[in-house]
Amino acid sequence: MGTPKPRILPWLVSQLDLGQLEGVAWLDERRTRFRIPWKHGLRQDAQQEDFGIFQAWAEVSGAYTPGKDKPDLPTWKRNFRSALNRKEELRVAEDRSKDPHDPHKVYEFVISGAGNLPELDTFPDTNGRYSTSDTQEDTLEELLGDMVLTPFPDEGPSSLVVVPEQTPPLLLSPTIDLPAPCPNSEPPENPLKRLLVPDEEWEFEVTAFYRGRQVFQQTVSCPRGLRLVAAAGGDTMLPGQPIILPDPGVLVTDKTVMGYVRRVLSCLGGGLALWRAGQQLWARRLGHCHTYWALGEELLPDSSPRPGGEVPKDEDGDLFDLRPFVSDLIAFIKGSRHSPRYTLWFCVGEPWPQDQPWTKKLVMLKVVPTCLRALLEMARLEGASSLENTVDLHISNSYPLTLTSDQYKAYLQDLVEDMDFWVTGEV
């Protein structure tokens, strides 16, 4: 017989009440605030016990079986955090994960308190294991949202293990003595987080093709983004650094094709603007010429019948999100056959090439964020964890990074975690 897979909140409350996991404790007798240790896996003083709550949830949720599965500390941590983030009954009250002596996070119930959560009945599924019925799960969620809970009575001693709000460093559990922290235990700053810094300039490699022939390529770093135009001058108040596409006069020998290309370029008007904001890439069409885009391979645009869509005119359109790319990159490192895509292709003046070769289109543009190309190349080079590889992110003020495979994967997991918090507004 299998064991039931609990819901995260009732299970977590039971662990808090037991007080047996390192650093996991209530902060008040009303059971509204609690702390979770949140030590970075790259700290010099990191130990297996620091990830006890994450491993415990991985085991009880069926994601990890000791002796069978390979330990994966970053994934345990990410799954635990994601499970809590989905609960509207909780919020992150304080983020002290960067504390050099006692890194942790303080969570808070937005209802009256934890209370006594109902036990879940289980029944065997078709594989003989036990699972929770969907109806019971829905009932529990309703109870969590509507319950009005009474605090502990003031009189009489309480058996609840409570950690004071002003916790001295490393006073985590009365049953376990921890050594003093290493003087240089501050975790190294994740260099990949520079990809998200607003002031950092991403580098873009821009390539233009006229009727399948490459006629232009330029690598630029633009603090306010770039703008693909057909001629110099124009409205200087428009956003982005102008990137002037060449006239086809000396590049295209077929006079008919030359005329059509010039006609397309003349309709670009203010141009095609592309820029980064946070972890996303955005585009806007500032002229009359319809433009369609897709996320494809670097050597070949996506020829599937469902391209990304049309770049909107005079309004912002999101084209790329770094978070799925990094998640796909982690999966690729772990053995996925599909490498993440990062190359933006644009078809200017004509519908997307679905039933004909893309080389038949008059004007095709390719934009490659070189930092994403570097991240994928690093993933392809990674081998044994004892080996080191060097990567240059190609952003402003960047420098080559020499990382082992394990360091690289840990930094990627940490980057995904930070992006998750920014999306949910918790950081």
N, C-alpha and C positions, 0 to 999 in steps of 0.2 A: 504494500500500500504506500502511496505517496503521501506527502504532507501538503496541507493547503497553502496556497500562495496568498499571503495577507495583503491587505491594502496598506499603502505606505504610512498613512497617518496613525491608524490604530497600532500598527507595529512599532512605529517610532515612539509613540507615547509609552508603550510598554517598556521599551528599552530605556527611556528616560526615567521611568519609575524604578526600574531595577538598579540603575546607576552602576552597571558593570562594565560598560564600554568606556575606554579611555577618553576623557575630556567631554563626554556627552552628558549634560546635566541641565536640570531646571535652574532658572535664575530667580524665580519667585515662588512663593507657596501657593499662589493662585494658579500656577501652571499655565501662564500665558506667554512666558519668554523662556527660551532655552538656547544653549550654545552647542555648536558643532565644531570640532577641531578642523582646521582647514590649512594644513601645512603643505607647502609646495613640494612635489616629489623630487625636485632637484636640489633641495637644501642638503647641506652636508650632514645635518643631524637627523634627517628623515629616517624613520624606522617603520617596520611593518605595523606596529601598534598605532601609529598615527593615522592609519587608514582603516582602523577596526570597524567603524560604523559603515564605511563604504563597502568593505568586504562582507560584512554581516548581511547588508541588504542584497548584495549580489548573490549570496548563497541562498537566502530565504526566498528570493524572487526567481530562482532557478537559472540565473545568468552565469553562475560559476559553481563548479563542483570541485572541491579540493581533491587533489590527486589525479583528477581527470583533465581539467582545463588548465591552461597556462594563466598564471596571475597577470592581471592587466589593471594596475592601479589607476592610471588616468581614466580608463573607461568606467571603472567602478564609480569613481568620483563624479564623472560627467553624468552617468545614469541616475545616481542618487540626487544630484542637484536638479536635473531635468524633472524627475518625479516630484520634487517639492515645488518647483516653479509652476507646475500645472495645477497646483492646489490654490484656489482662491482664498481658502481659509488662512493661509500663511503669507507672510511677507518678510523680507530681509530687513531687520531693524537696524543692524549695524554690521558693517563689513570691516573686520579687523584682520583680514587674511594676510596683510602685509606686515603685521606686528612681528618684529624680529625675535621676540621672546615667546610669545604665546599667540600664534596665528589662529584665528577662529572667526566664525560668523555667528551673529545673534539673530535668531528667528523669533517671530512673534505671531501668535494667533490673533487674527483680526476679529474673532468672536470672543465671548467672555472668557474662555479658557479651554483646556483640553477635555476636561470632564471624563466621564466613563464612556468610551466609545463602544458600541455594541459589538459583540462577537459575531463572526461571519460563519453561517452554516455552509458546508461544502458537500459536494456530491462527486462520485467518481466520473471521470469523462470516459471517452471511448478507448483511451489507452490505459485505463485502470488507475490513472493518477487523479488527484483531487483538484478541483477547480471551483471558482466562485461563480454563482449564477449572475447573469447580467442584471436581473431584477433586484437581487440583493445589493449589488454594487450601486445601482441607481438609488435604492432606498437609503443606503449609507450616505451617499452624497447629499441627499435631501436633508437627512438628519444633521449632518455637519453644518449645513447652511442655515438651519432653522433653530438649532438647539439653543436654549438659554440656560447657562450653567451657573451653579452657585459656587462661591469660593469655599475654601476650607474654613471650618469654624475657628474662631479666634482662641477659644479655650482649649487647653490640653496640648501636650507635645505632639508634633507631627512627625511621622515616620518618613516623610518625603525628603530625599536627598536634594538639597538646594545649594547652589554655588552663589556666593554674594556677587552683586553687580560689579564691584570693584575687586575682581579676582587678582590676587597676587600672581606674579609670573609662575607658571608651571604648577599652580595649586589646582590640579585637575581632578584628582581622585584620592580619597583617603586611604585607599588600599594599595596604591602603587606609587613607589618612589621613583622619580625620574632624575637622571643626572642633570647637572646644570647645563644650560645651553652652551654650545660652542661659541667662542667670541666672534668668529667669522661665519656664523650660520645664516646670515642674510642671503636669501635665495638670489641667484643671478637674475638680472633683468632679462625678460624674454625679448631678444632682438627682433623677433618677427612682429611684435606689437607696433613697431615703427610703421608698418604698413597702414595702420589705422590713424596715425597722428595727422590731424588736419593740415599742419604746416609742411609735412613731408610731400615732396613732389614726386609723383610716379613718372617713370619714363615710358614713353609710347613709341613703338616702331610703326610708322605709317607707310603703307605700300599702295600704289595705284596701278590698276590694270585697265588698258583700253583694248577691248575686244580680245581679252586673254593675254595680251602682251604687257609685261611689266615695264612701266614707263617712269616710275618715280618711287623712291624710298628715302625716308628721312627719319631719324631718331631724335625725339624732342622731349624735353622736360618742361612742363607748362604749369605754373602755380595756379592759374585760373582755368585750366583746361585748354583744349585746342579747338580750332574752328577751320574746317576744310572749305576753302573758297577757290574760285576760278581766276581771280585777278587781285592785284594789290589795291590798296586804298579801301574804298567803301566806308561804311559807318564804323568809326573808331570807337564808338560807345558800346558796340556789341561785345559780349563776353568771349573770352578765350583768345589764345594766340593764333593769328591767321597762319594757316599752312596752305601755300599756293600750289594748286595742282597745275601741271604743265599744259601748255597749249599743244594739241595733237599735230600741229603743222609739220614739224620735222620728225615726228615719231611714228606717224601712221601714213603708210604709202597709199592706201586705198582712199581716193578723194571722197567717195560717197560716205564711207565710215567716218572719215575726218569731219565731214559736215555734220553728221549726226552727233558725234561726240561734242563738237563745239556747241551745238544746240542744247545738249544736256547740261554742259558746264555753265552756259549762259543763264540757265534757270536756277542755278544754285543760290543766286541772290546773296543774302547774308551768310550763307554757308550752312554746313552741318556741324553743330557744336557738340562736343563730347567732353565730359569732365567727371572727376571723382568727388564724391561726398561721403565721408566715412568709409564704410565697407562696400559701397555700391558705385557703379558707373552709370551715368545718365547721359541722355542725348536729347537734342532738340533740333528740329528742322526750321531754319530761318528764311528759307526761300520757297519758291513755288514747286520745285522739283520733288516729286514723290520719291521717298527713299525707304527701302526695306532692309531688314537686318536679320542676322542669324548668328548663333554661337556655334562655331565649327572648328574643324581641325586647322592647324596652322598652314598646312600645305594644300588644303582643299576645303572650300566652304561646304557647309551642311547642305546636301542635296535632297534631304528628306522633304516630303510634301507639306511639312508644317514648320516653316521658318519662324523666327521670333516675332515678326510682325512688322508693322510700318512705324517708322519714327514719327512721332506726333509733331504737328506744326505749331510753333509758338507756345508750346507747353512741354514740361519735362516728362520724359519717358525713361523708366528704369530698364537697363539692359543686362546688368550683371551684378551678382551678389557674391562677395568673397566667402561668405560663410558656407554655402553649399560646395564651393570649389575646394575649400580646405577639408571639409568632411569627405568629399570624394577622393581627395589626395591621401587622406589617412587610410581610406578603404583600399586605394591602389597600393599603398605600401604594404598593407596586410594581405595582398594577394589578388585583389580584384583585377580582372582583365581589362577593364575600361579605364583609361586615363581621363582625368578631368579636362574639360574644354575651357579655354580662356581666350580664344581668338575671335574678335568681332569682325564679321564680314558685312559689307553694305553694298546693295545693288541700287544704283542711282538712276532714276528716270524710267525704269522699267520694272515690271513685276518680277518677283523672285524666280530664279531659274529652277523650275520644277521638272519640266519635261524636255529640257535641252541642256547641253553642256554650259557651264557657267562662263566658259571662254567665248561664248557667242554674245554675251552681254556687252554693251557699249562701255559702261564705266562700272568697275568693281573696285571697292576700297577694302583694305585689310588693316586692322588696328590691333597691335599686340602689346599688352602691358608686359614689359620685359621682366618685371619682378615675378609675375606668375609663371613665365617660361622658366625662370631660374629655380623657382620652387619645385616645378615638375622635374627638371633636370636633376635636382638634388635627390628627389625621390627615386629616380631611375638609377642613380649611382649608388644608392645606399645598399650596403652588403652586410657583412658581419658587423656586429655592434662595436667591435674593437677598432674598426677602421674609421678614419676621419675623412670627411670630404669638405671642400670649400665651395661656398656659394656667395655670389654678390647679388644683393637685392635690386640693384640699379634704381635706388631712390636717392633723393638729395641727401647729402651728408652721410651716405652709407659707406660701409667698408666691408671687405670680404670676411665671411664668417666661416670658421672651421669647426665643424660639429661632428660628433659621432651619430650613428643611426638612432640610438636610443635618445640622445639629446634632441635630435630633430623631431622625432615623433612626440616627445614630451612637450616641446615648444608648440607644435601644431595643435595638440589637444588643449593646451593652455590658451592658445589664440581662439579656438572655437568657444571655449568657456567664456572668455571676455566678450566675444561678439554676442553670445546668448544673453548676457546680462545687459548689454547696451540696447539690444532689441526690445527687451522687456522693461526697460527703463529703470533697472535696479542699480545701475552704476552711472 
